[in-house]
Amino acid sequence: MQHLSFVLFQLDEARRYIQDGRSQHLRIALVLLDNAAEIQMDRRIKDDLIHDGFKEQLRNSLLQTAAQGPTTPLPQILQEIVDWVPLTRSEKLKLDRNYDEKIAYMVGRGGHLIASLFVPLKHLHKYRNEAYHRAKIRPATIRTAALILLEINCQMVLD
């Protein structure tokens, strides 16, 4: 629940910074909103990975049972678990460290975001990197970028 309070606080602060409209405040809003999106994705992915761990244990158990000799065909739901391919350790590490991997997971395998958000989130994260790491902003577009990212965050909270 604490992650949700962090996210909501950051969204509210970003909203205030956007309303202020000064470029310094818009830059901070963009950083807060990008972080809020990442917190939300990270939390959802971690929940999925916990669920996947249980599913993987069940899958391994079913595979061991099947390897012990001929059995009757599995019910469809169990066969789907056997056919399911878990993430590798390497894929899990990439998910933990890479923003683009998180977005790809959320849109693809996780199915938590609509596909049309993939490109905007990637682009806005690159924009945030410019603003954060190089203190470079584009005055003509930063407000729009922050508003789009605020809207995406709000949608993620509601979902």
N, C-alpha and C positions, 0 to 999 in steps of 0.2 A: 504494500500500500504506500510505502514511503516513495517509491519511484513515481507513483501517480501524483503525489503532492509536489515533487520536484518538477515534474512536467507541467502541471497546472500553474505553478508559480512562475516558471520560465515563460510560459505562454502569456500570462498576464503582464509580466514585466516587458516582454517583447512588444505586446500591444501598446503599452504606455510609451515605449521608445519610438514605435512607428508613429504614433499620434504626435509626438514631439516634432518629428520630421527632420531634425538636423542630421547631417551625414554621419557624425560620430555616433549618434544614437541609433541610426539605422544600421550601422555596422555592428553594433552590439546586439541589436535585435536579430540580425541574421545569424550571428554566432549562437545566441540562445536558442533560436528556433531549430537550427541544424542539430544542436546537441539534444534538444527535446525529441526530435525525430529519431536520433540514434538511440536514445534511452528507450523509447517505445519499441523500436525494432529489436534491440538487444533483449529486452524483457520477454517479448513474444517468442523470439528464437530460443532463448534459454528454457522457457516453458515447453516448447516443442521438443527440444533435445531431451528433456526429462521424460516426456511421454515416449519419445523414440527409443530411449534406453530400455523401458519396460517392454516395448514392442520388439526390440532386438533380442531381449532375453527369451521372450516367447517364441520368436522365430528360430533361435538357436535350439531351443528345446524341441520344437517340432521337427527340425532338420535332423537332430540326433535320433529321435524316435523313428523317423523314416529310414535312417541309415542302418538301423538294427534289423531290418528285414521287411518283407512285403506286408503292406497293411491295406486296409480299405481306403478308397479315395477320401481325401479330406473334404469337409464341408467347404463351400465357396469362401466363406469369411476367413477360415484358417488358411486356405490356399492362397488368398490374397496376401496374408501376412508372410507366408513362405516366399512368395514371388517379390515382395517388397525388398528394395535394396537400401540398406542403411547408409548414412553418410560415413565416409572414411574419417580417420583421425585427422588427416591432412585437410579435408574439407571443413571439418569442425573448427580447426585452428584458423583457417582463412575466414570463416564466418565470424569468429571472435575478434579478428583484427582488421578486417577490411570492410569499409563502408559500402563499396559497390557490391561486394559479395552478400552483404546483409540485404540490400535492396533486391538483388537478384533472387535471393531465397524468399523474401517476403512476397514477391510477385509470382515466382514460379512454384517451387516445391511447397512452400508454406501456404501459398494462396491467400495471404492476409491483406494484400494490396492489389488494387486493380492494375492491370498492365499499363494503362496510360500514365501511371505515376512513375514508372521506371525511369524514363528519360528526364523528366523534370527534377526528380530527386537527385539523380547523378549530376545534372548540370548545376543545380543549386548548391550541392556540396562542393563542387569545384569553385563556384563563385565564392562560397564561404571560405574556402582555403585561401583564395586571393585576399579576401578581406582580413582574415585572421593572421595568416603567416607573413604576408607581404604588405599589410595595411593598405591594400589597393582596393578602391571602390570605384564604381561607375555611377556617378551622380544621377545620370538620366534613368538608370534602371534599378538601383538598389531598393528603392521603396517598393516597386512592383515585385521584385524578387522576395522581399521580406513578407509582403502580403500573400503571395502565393504559398510560401513556406508556412505561414501561419494557418492558412486554409487547409493545407495538407495535414498539418499537425492536428488541427481540430477534427478533421475527418478520421485520422488514426485513433484519436482518443474515443470518438464515438463508436468506432468499430471494435 
